[in-house]
């Protein structure tokens, strides 16, 4: 990463004299980040908002800088910014939002629940739920068109619901499916707006969010209570959270903390994985030659068996296609940190208190690390090419000590789902481009993503 000869403030692009880059960011965060990366450089300052209420965003795009932000000292770059505070206000202080001693204690309690051996125990229900989707598609006829986005949201919600609560979540599905997008958008708008009213003010938006949060908490509390009433011995995550004890103190989590963790896992475990699956199906539907290679691999690996952990390990080509889809459309498309003390990245000075942003969507397209960055090319993820690439050029699950604890769960679920669905169907997509919704915590398609199915 080229650096100036002396420490200097980061460069900034030309912008609206009154509102700065606010309008560009409102239209599309990810396109704005990608554009300034290409036009301005690897460390860029964006200013958004009117005079007196402006927010400066210090954007870091080069993998060296990303590594410094995500893998540096937790005391230097923290989650103590407005964005995570708003998420915590909505979803509680789970692993995603907590800091300091609370985060360390929760990580100690939860890490044993996400070992590869524990996650392997969920492979059966992952395959079972994917097979139910395939059966439903088959019952509709030999061919037809489905909305991949809606179908994958439904699939991942059932998988994560059963994994977390050990229960069928269909009763709660309608509430969860409507509440999460609403709270997602409300939380994001509050986080980026310099004029957001206090949550206690009875504005229409705050009242809608309060009702949605009440409904969400009611559903989750009810599911947790059913697990408590069922007693010990369950394999679901909530039962394991209720039974977990801190190795140092012997203390258990209180029920509110269990709820906070369940809410975070519920959001992260279905919205992000559904996006990854949706775009993998769409991209394979646009690239039939790649899809044929995946079909051939799945046929050879499964040989009529339902996929489990051992079969998933054989699906290298399928995994490469999934990784490439997450490069182009990372479900978590940007990550923010608060810089407590000043720092220097690539020769540029970042002040204390800076809001620092690293953007997966942009860095995954950095032209110095990705040839033909807009092209769909699963061969980028052969073991040799992965080994040769900068480790922070690709970070769909984050990296460093705060990397997503559920990354292995998500990858196993997605590979198994693709194996089950593509074993039975060929997909094609007529969409040249999928409009994207970046006005929320996670990346989502803006509307339906139709794919045409043909029984194999």
N, C-alpha and C positions, 0 to 999 in steps of 0.2 A: 504494500500500500504506500504510494508516494506521499511524502510529507513535505511541508514547506520548511524553509531553513530556520525559522524561528517560530516559537509558540504564538499563535494568532487565534482570534475568534473564528469559528467555522463560517464559511461563506454561506450566503443565503440567496435564493433566487429572486428575480423581480416578481413583485406581487402587487395586488391592489393596494393603493396608498391608504385607504381607509380600513379595510378588513384584512389586509395581508393575504395569507393563503387559505383563509377560512372557507371561501366559496369552493376552491379546488378540493379541499379536504372533505367538504360536505358532499360534493358530487361523487368523489371516489377517493378514499384514503389510499388504497393500494396503487391506483394509477398515478396519484400524485407522488407517492414515495418512489415508485419506479422511475418516473420521469425525472425527478430531481437527482436521483442517483446517477442517471445517465448524463444529464445535462450539467450538473453542478459538481458532483464528486461523492466521495465515500463518507464524508462527515458533513452534514448540512444542517443549518438552523432554519426552521420554519417559524414564522410569526403568524398567529391567527387571532382575529378579534379586533374590535375598535380600540382606539387609544384609551388608555386607562384600565382596560380590561383584557389586555392581550396576554396570550399564552405563548411562550417560546417552547418549541419542540426541537430537541437536539437529536437528529436522526443519524444512526450509525449503520452503514451498509456493508463494509468490507468485513469478511470473516474474522480477520485479526481483531477488529474493533468489537464485533459481536461477541467474540470469546472473552474479551476484557469485561464487557458489560455483564454477560451471563455467568461467567465462571470466576469473576473476581470476588473480592471480599464481600460477604453479605453485609458487613457494616458500611461498605462504600456504596453499593448499588442495592437498594431495598425496594420492597413492594409497598412502601409507605406513601404512595401517590394517590391522587384523587380517583383514578380509575379503579384501583383495587378496593379503595374505601367504599365506592359505590357498589361494587360486586358484593362486598361483605355485608353491606346494608341490606341487600336483597337475599343473598344465599348463606349468610353467616360466615363464621371464621373457621373455615375448613383449611385443608392443606394448601389450596390454591391461594388463599388470601392471608393466612396467618403469618406472623413474623416472630423472630426471636425465640424465647423460651417455649412459647406455646407451639410454634411450628416444630421445634426440635422434639418436644414431647410427643406430639401427634405423629411425627415421622417415625419415631421409635416404636410406637404402638401399631402403626399401620403397615410399615414396611414388611413384616413377616406375612401379611395377608396377600402380598403381591409377588411372592416368589414364583418362579416358573412352575414349580410343582403345584402350588395352590391354583394358579391360573389354568393349568392343564385340566383341573377337575371341572372346569366350565366348558370344555370343548364339546362334550356331548349335547348340552342344551343349545350351544351355538349352532351346531349342525342340525339339530331338531327344529329350531325356529326357522333356519334358512330353508329346510325341506318343506316346512309348512307353506312358506311363500311360493316355492316352486310348485307345490301341489295346487295351490290356488290359481297360479298362472296357467297350469296345465288344464285345470277344470274349465277355464274360460275358452279353451279351444287350442288348436295347433299353432295359431299365430294371433297376434294382436298387439296393441300398443298400451303401455303402462307409463305412469309418471314415476320415473326412477327415484326422484327425490321423495315423494310421498311414501313410496314402497319401502325405501331404505330407512326412513325415519320410523316407520311402523316396526320394521324388523329390529332395528337397534334398540328401540325403546323396550320391546319385549325381552330382548336378550339382557339388557342391563337391568331391567326391572326384576327379572327372575334371579339374576346374579346377586343383586343388592338385597332384595327383599325375600327371595325364595318363594315368590308368589306370582301368580298371574296378575298383570297390571292392567288388563283390559278395562276393568271398571274405572280405573283412574286415568286411562289413556286419553280420553277426550279432554279432561282438565289439563293434564300435563302437556298435551299437544297444542292447546290454545294458550296456556299460561306462560310457558317457557319463551316462545317468540315475543310475547307482549312484554315480559319483564326484561328480556334480552335487549330489546330496542329501547325501552325506557331507561334502563341502567346506562346504556351507552350514551344516550342523548344527554343525560345528566352529567356524565363523566367529562364530556367534551364541551359542554356549554358554560361560558363564563357567567351566564345569567340564570342558572338553574335556581329556582326558589327552594327554600328549606323543605325537606320532605314532610314536615308537619303542616305546611300550608295546605289548605283544602282546595288546591287547584284541580281542575278536571283530570289532568294527567296523573297527579299524585293520588287522587281518589281511585282512579282505575288501577293504578299499580298496587295500592293498598289492598283492594279487593282481590286482585290476582295473587298477591303474596299470601293473603289469608286462605284462599282456596288451595294454593300449593302446599302451604304448611299443614293444612288440614288433611290433605291426601297423604302426605309423607308421614305425619304423626300417626295416622290410622294404620298405615302399613307397618310402621315400627312397632306399634302396640300389638299388632297381630303376631309379630315375631317374638316379642317378649312373652306373650301369653302361650306361645307354642313351646316354650322352654328351651333348654340347652340342646346342643347336638346338631344344629342345622349347619349346612355348608354355605349358606348365603352370607354375604358380606356384613349385613346388619347383625346377625347372630354373632359373627366373629368379632365385630366391633364391641358388642355388649360384653363379650367374654374376655376381651383383651385386657391385659394388665401390664403396667409399666414395669420393666425389668428392674429399674432402680428403686422405685417407691412402692410397687405393688398396687398403685392406684388404678381404678377403672375410669373410663370416660363417663361423664354424666349424659343424660338422655339428650340434652340440647346439643352437646358436642357431636353425639352420634347422628343427630338430625343434620347438623351442619355438614358433616362429612358425606352423608348420604345424598344431600342436595347437590353438592359439588360433583360427586361421582355420577349422579343421575344426569346432570347437565352435560358434563364433559364426556360421559360414556355413551351418549346417544347422538347428540348433535354433531360432534366432530366426526365420529365414525360413519354416520349416515352421509355426511358430505364427502368423505373419502370414497365410500362405495359408489355414491351417485356419479362422481366424476370419473371413476375408473370404468364404470359401465358405459358412460357417455363416450369416453376417449377410445375404448376398445370398439365401440359401435361405429366410430369414425375411422378406425384403422383395422380393417378386416384381416390384413396379413398378420398383424400382431395378435389379434384375437385367435386366429387359427393356431398360432404357436402355443397360446395359453390352453386352448382346447386339447391339443395333442398332449401337453404335459399333464393336464388334469385326468384325461382318459387313462394314461399310463400309470399315474400315481395311485388313483383310486381303484381301478380294476373292479368296479362294482361295489366297493365298500364305502360307507359314509366316512367323511374325512375326520380324522382326529389329529392329535399333536404330531404323531409320526408321519402321517400323510402330508400335513401342512409343511413339515420340514423339507419334503421333496418338491414342493411347488415353488421352485426358485423363479421361474419365468413369471408366474402369477404375482409373486411378491414384488418382482421388479416393476411390473406394470402398475401395481398399487403405489409403490414408492414414487414412481414418476408422476402419477396423478396427484399425489400429495406435494410433489415439488411444484407443479403448475398451479394447483389449487389448494394451498395449505389451509386446513380448517381453522387453525389458530394462525391468523395472517400477520399479526404484529404483537409485540410484547413491550410493555413499558416498565421503566424503573425510575426511581427517584435517586439522584446522585446526592449523597449526604455531604460529602466534602468535594472540593474541586478535583478535577482529573485532567489528564492530557491523553488524547487519542490521535495518533497519526500526526502529531505536532500541533493539533488544535486544542485550545483551552476550552474546557467545559466547566462552568461555574458551579459552586455549591448550590444545591437546591434545584439543579436543572432537571427537567423532565426529559428523560432519554428514551428514545424509541429505537428498537431493532425490528425490522420488518422481514418476516419469512418470505412474503410474496416477492419483494424486491431482491433480496439477497439470493433467492433461488433462481433469479434471472440475471445475476451479475455476469456481464459478458466476459469478464476475465476468468471465470470459473465454469462457465457453461457455454459450450458452442451451440449455436442455433437455439438460444434459450426458450423461444416460444414453441419449438417443435416437441412433439410427443415421441420420446425415444427411450424405451425401457432399458436399452443396453447401457445407458449411463450408470446403471446400478449392478453391473457385474461386480463380483468381489474385487477384481483387480482395479477397476476404475474407482470403486468406493474407497479402497485402501489408499489410492494415490491422491485423492481429493482432500482439500482442507476440511477438517472435521466440523467446522462451523459454517461451511458453505451450504449445508443442508441441515435444518433443525426443525422439522415439523412438530416435534414434541418438546421443543425447547432443548436446552442443554445446560450442563453445569449442575450444581447441587439442587436447583429448583426444577429440574426436568420433570416432565409428567410421569408420575408413578404408575399410571395405567397404560403406558405405551405398549408393553408386551401384550396385555389383554386386548387392546384395540387392534394390534396387528394380527393376532391369532384369530380374533372374531372376523375381521375383514377377509383374511385369506380363506378361512373356512366358508364364509358366505359366498365368496366368488366361486370357490370350487363347486359348491352345491348347485348354484344357479347356472353357471356356465357348463356344467356337466350335462344339463338338460336343455339348455336354450342357447341359441345364437342371438346376439343383439345387434341392432343397427340404430344409428342416430342420425336424424336429418338436420339437427341443429348444427350450424357451422360454428356458432359461438353461444355460450350460455351467459345471459346477463347475471351479474353478481350483486348480492346485497351485502354491503360493507357497513351498514348502519346498525351493527350489533356487535356483541362480544366475539362471535365466531363468524366465519365466512359461510354464506349460504347462497344457494341459487335463488335468483329473484324470480320466483314462479316455477312452473312445472318444467321438468326435464324429460320429455317424451322419448322413450326408446321402443323400438319395434322388436317383438319377440318372434322367433321361429323355433319350433320344437326340433331338437336334434334326433 
